[in-house]
Amino acid sequence: MKKRGQRKIFFLSHSLLRLEEKFKQEGGEFREFRLKDLFFCERGTRLVKNDRIKGEIPLITAGEQNQGVKEFIGNENQKIFSNAITIDMFCNSFIHISLFVAMIIF
């Protein structure tokens, strides 16, 4: 694939090529889709530091350390999520199976 004088080369592993071949042989097809058609998107709520109560539920914020877990809280008024993929403003993404609280940072 060339783009204005730059040469881009993409390498696929042999196992990935075999997987693609099997996918197509079994009737699979590639097509475009919007992520919003596959996932339900929801934001957490803002929780300033002074309002946080220490507890056992992970508080997910923006950041790559600790899979985004900032601290553990016990605020009962926060929406609790589970079995979700979190994506922060830096595009760090993690899968969280257990219960957690997500936060918006302004």
N, C-alpha and C positions, 0 to 999 in steps of 0.2 A: 504494500500500500504506500503510494507516494503522495506527498503533500508539499507543494511549493518548494521543490528542491531538497526537501528532507526525505530521508529514506527510513521508513518504519518497518521493522521486521517483527512478526509475531510468531512465536514458537509454541506449539501445542505438544504436550507429552503424548507418547504412544498410547498410554492408557486412556487419555481423554479423547483421542481420535477414535479408538475402538468403541468407547462409550457413545460417541456421537453417531458412529456408523450403526451400532446396534439400535439406538434410539430411532434412527430413520428407517431401518429395516422393519421395525415393529410398528411402523405407521406414525411415528412421532413427527411433528413438524414444528419448526421455529416460527414464531410470529411476534409482533410487537404488542405490548400491553402497557397499561398504566399501573403503577404500584398501588394507587388508590383502589383499583379494581380487585386487587388480591389481598390487601390488608386494610384493617380498620385503624385509622390514625387518630390518636388522642394525646393531648398534652396533659402534663401534670399541673399542679398549682404552685404558685410562689409561696415560699415559706422562709421568712427572714430568720437569720441565725438566733436572734433573741427570743423568737417564738418556738424554737425547737425544744422538744422534751426528749431527754435521753430514753432510749428503749431498745427494742430488738429488731425493728424492721429497717432494712437497708434504705437509705435515702440516696437516690441516683441523681447526680448532677453532671454538668459538662466536665469532661476530663477522661484521659485514658488510663490513669492509675486506678488500680483496684476495680477495674471494669465499671468505672464511674461512681462507685460507692464512696460517698463523702463521709458519712457517719451513720449511726443507727439511731432511729427515733422511735417515739411512742405516741406521737400525736394522733389522736383518734379521729380528728376532723379531716384528715387527708385521705384522698382516694387511694386505695391499695390495688396494685396491679400484680399480675403473674403471667407466666407463659407468654412473654413478649420480647420483641426486639426493640432496644432503645437506640436512638440515633441522636447525638447531641449536635450543637451548633458548629462543632469542628469536624463533623462527619465521622466521629468515633461511633462504632456500633457494637453492641453486645447482645447476647441472648440471655435473658433472665427467666429461669424456670420458677424459682421460689418467689414468695411474696416480696414486693418492694413498693416504695413510694417514689414517684418521679417529680422533679421540680423544674419550673421555668426560672431562669436567671435573667434579670434585666440589668 
